[in-house]
């Protein structure tokens, strides 16, 4: 595939996701039916609407996007020219682990070095309401995994996520933060410095363009990427009602990523996860058990 073709494909995927608001499943269904990204773009609106069940009000957006593709291309080039790259599914650098999902991002935005398919990756996640002991455990897991050559995957949130990233950086290893927003809207704001450090020893990744805002739904959805990027998932602390962590556990099951839970977490949510198949861990990190699971 030529560079021009790849650039056009990325621009079309940007238009489909951002300007036409099509979900990954919708886009992949259209590609399966029409043959390629460009064939989807060249299709008649009525055919697309019939396949996806789109309402008539989508016709105007479809026409507007097609009439302004050059402007959309300029917009896309602008938002990806400032330290951010966009990887289309199928690109050589696109993380193959994400293809295990039924709804992988058609475009993945990366600030830093994209996780490769060779280095082992372990997700370290948990509640943003963790106490000092829980955060210390997350730091220990992050550092220990990094010192063993493992890339630590987490979500940059307060509490466990921040501890995991901090530990990985302290262990001079790589860490990847999966965001529920664009790079220009780091959340929580107090982790902007941490995010900048991560770009020097790993990457920020998001399925949303750099200027995208944060929403609760996006914070929940990013957990499927954490689960899919990880060869194993370690849950350090979980509280009742911690939707993000529960989503990561559930989606790990979808892609056959083994789940471990630190046994000092005695919450009912943790016990339910163990009953459902999560493997309990002792307070002292058992790196060999986790790394031997994949």
QUIQUI-V545129 format. One line per field, one symbol per residue. phi: phi as a letter, one per 30 degrees, with the letter a starting at -180 (. if undefined). psi: psi as a letter, one per 40 degrees, with the letter a starting at -180 (. if undefined). burial: 1 if it has 16 or more other C-alpha atoms within 10 Angstrom, else 0. A space follows every 50 residues. Layout:
phi->???
psi->???
burial->???
//
This chain:
phi->.dddddddedddddddddcchddedddddddddcjaedddddddeddddd dciddddddddedddddbdddddddddddcccibcbcdejdeddddeddd ddbdddbccbbkcddddcddbbdbblddcddddddddddddddddddcic dccaciddideedddddddddhccbbccccadddbdbdedcddddddddd blacbadcdecdddbddddddddddedddcdabccdbbceiddddddddd ddddciddcbbddddcddddddddddkdcdbdddecdddddddb
psi->hidddddddddddddddddefhiddddddddddddidddddeiidddddd defiideeddddddddefddddddddddeeegehihhihdidehhddded iefihdhhhhhahhhiedhihhhhiaiefiadddddddddddddddeeeh hhhaeeiibdddddddddddefaiihhhifaideghhideedddddddee fbihiieiideiihiddddddeddddddehdihhhdihihegdddddddd ddddefhihihheeheiddddddddeeihiiidhhgdddddee.
burial->00000001111111111001011101111110010011011000100100 00000000100100100000011001000100011111100001111110 10111111111111110001111111111100011111111111111001 11111111111111111111101111111111101110000101101110 11111111110111000111111111111111111111100101111111 11101011111110100011101100011110001000011000
//
